[in-house]
Amino acid sequence: MASTVVEKARKVVCVTGAGGFIASSLIKLLLSNDYIVHGTVRQLNDAKYAHLNKLDKASENLKLFKADLLDYGSLVSAIHGCSGVFHVASPVPPASVPNPEQKLNDAAVALNPNWPKDQVMDETCWSDKDYCKRTENWYCLSKTLAESEAWEFSKKTGLDVVAICPTLVFGPILQSNVNSSTLVLLKLLKEGYDSIENRLRVIVDVRDVADAILMGYEKPEAEGRYICTSHLIKAKDLVDKLKSLYPNYNYPKKFTEVENDLKLSSEKLQKLGWSSRPLNETLIDSIESYRAAGLLD
């Protein structure tokens, strides 16, 4: 009986930034696994959060709370009674990401010019805070600072913290607004650029990110940081793959070669039991969701 009570208590969790791209998929997954979810949003009656209330089991197991990440007091009621908090939100708006194609790799890991070029980036690599400031990459700086503070707090208090660090996240959208990583793929389909840089894209599916986040919470052996990525592909190869699936969109015409040695590994996460979808599945499900939302009209 006591263990049942404990298990039920562990099933009450909070998700910050509930209306966002990753958070929405995470909440969908949590609800499907019979979690009771407290989600934080900026305005309770905002239409952009309507999709959350349409999720299966939302009517009985999802409660939204008005909260501001920068106001501790507003978060207390949302977190009260929860055994876990999935901190997915960022206080830096997507508009502050000037070039999403280049800025949305693993924000807290990949921006480190001092990392050896021939060495695969793993969980020991952190984005260089001074470099983020010099390049005015406030999004990546915010992610790096937030994670750093979480680990410092964990050391001081003993709070159990696990960090999932995803790369460029594609996949089907549930929310009505277009997030920055989705915009990367939409632009490849619609803009018809004369030329783009043939950079490596380090891609992961939003549903696989949600799986990784939940695994980090549920697995007792989960600890520390986990890079979450699935597919490494150059821009030209990605466009060629998209053309083979959807030939009639307005794709980039030329590609210029650039030095790009970014390599990341999810080996640690895979050892925890995580696996990912094929890239074709991610691309097809992404584009079909864009079509359904009228984003490709």
DAHUTA-V170841 format. One line per field, one symbol per residue. ss: DSSP state (2 for helix, 1 for strand, 0 for the rest). psi: psi as a letter, one per 20 degrees, with the letter a starting at -180 (. if undefined). Layout:
ss->???
psi->???
This chain:
ss->022222222201111000002222222222220001111110000022222220000222211111000002222222200001110000000222000222200000000000000000100000002222220002222222222222222222200001111101110000000002222222222200001110011111122222222222220000011111001111222222222220000000011100000001002222200000002222222222222200000
psi->gghgggghhijorpoqlhirgghghggggghhkkqppopprhphjphijhhhiiqpjhhhjppqppqphjnghiighhhpjqiqponhqpipqhijnhnhhhikaohjgimniipphjpppaiipqqoghggghjkmhghgggggghghghghghhijpoppppnqcooarpqhrhqorghhhghghhhhhlqhqrpmqppoqqphhhggggghhhghohipqbqopnqgpopqgghggggghhgnijrnrqhrpppqpnjppqpkgghhhijqrrqqhggggghghhhgghijij.
